[in-house]
Amino acid sequence: MTAGRGDRAAPPAPHGHWEVRFADAASAKGWESLAQQARENTYRAWVTMRTNPRPTIETPRQHRLKGALAHGTHRGQTCEQWQIEVTGGGRVWYLLDTARDTCWIAFAGTGHPRATDKS
C-alpha cells in the first residue's frame, strides 16, 4: 500500500520528537523516489525533521526558504516552510505545524524544484 495525503512517514514519534507526515500524495511519491535514489540521506532528512526541524543555526543543507516560499499553508494554517537538501538536486520542503508538533512534507523530489529558480 502506497502512502498518501495525511499519512505518517514513519512510526509514531516518541515524546519530544516531531511527527513527520505527508501533506499530499505527490510528496509521498517523491519521498519514495528519494529513498530509492539516496536511502541514507533520506533517512537522515527524516531524523532531522523528527529531532531538529528548526535549527538555531541554518546550514546550506537545511534552511528556511525565502521570499514567497518562506511560508506555506496546510489545512488553512500558515506555517514556516523549510528545506533539506537531500542530494545535489533532491530536496524536501516541509511545513512546521507548531500547534501539532508536526512536519508536513509539502514537497519531496529527486530533481531541483523549479519554484526556487530565479527568473
WOGI-V893339 format. One record per pair of residues at least 6 apart in sequence whose C-alpha atoms are under 6 Angstrom apart, sorted by the first residue. I is the first residue (numbers start at 1). J is the second residue. D is the distance in whole Angstrom. If there is no record, write none. Layout:
I | J | D
I | J | D
This chain:
3 | 28 | 6
4 | 24 | 6
4 | 25 | 4
4 | 28 | 6
5 | 22 | 6
5 | 23 | 5
5 | 24 | 4
5 | 25 | 5
6 | 22 | 5
6 | 23 | 6
7 | 21 | 6
7 | 22 | 6
8 | 20 | 6
8 | 21 | 4
9 | 20 | 6
9 | 21 | 5
13 | 19 | 5
17 | 50 | 5
17 | 51 | 5
18 | 50 | 5
18 | 101 | 5
18 | 102 | 5
19 | 102 | 5
20 | 102 | 6
20 | 103 | 5
21 | 104 | 5
22 | 28 | 6
22 | 104 | 5
22 | 105 | 5
23 | 104 | 5
23 | 105 | 5
23 | 106 | 5
27 | 106 | 6
27 | 107 | 5
27 | 108 | 5
30 | 108 | 5
30 | 109 | 5
31 | 108 | 5
34 | 110 | 6
35 | 42 | 6
41 | 86 | 6
61 | 84 | 5
61 | 85 | 5
62 | 83 | 6
62 | 84 | 4
63 | 82 | 6
63 | 83 | 6
64 | 82 | 4
65 | 81 | 6
65 | 82 | 5
70 | 80 | 6
70 | 81 | 5
71 | 79 | 5
71 | 80 | 5
71 | 81 | 5
72 | 78 | 6
72 | 79 | 5
72 | 81 | 6
73 | 79 | 6
79 | 95 | 6
79 | 96 | 5
79 | 97 | 6
80 | 95 | 6
80 | 96 | 5
81 | 94 | 6
81 | 95 | 5
82 | 93 | 6
82 | 94 | 5
83 | 92 | 6
83 | 93 | 4
84 | 91 | 6
84 | 92 | 5
85 | 91 | 5
89 | 111 | 5
89 | 112 | 4
90 | 109 | 5
90 | 110 | 4
90 | 111 | 5
90 | 112 | 6
91 | 108 | 6
91 | 109 | 6
92 | 107 | 6
92 | 108 | 4
93 | 105 | 6
93 | 106 | 6
93 | 107 | 5
94 | 103 | 6
94 | 104 | 5
94 | 105 | 4
94 | 106 | 5
95 | 103 | 6
95 | 104 | 5
96 | 103 | 5
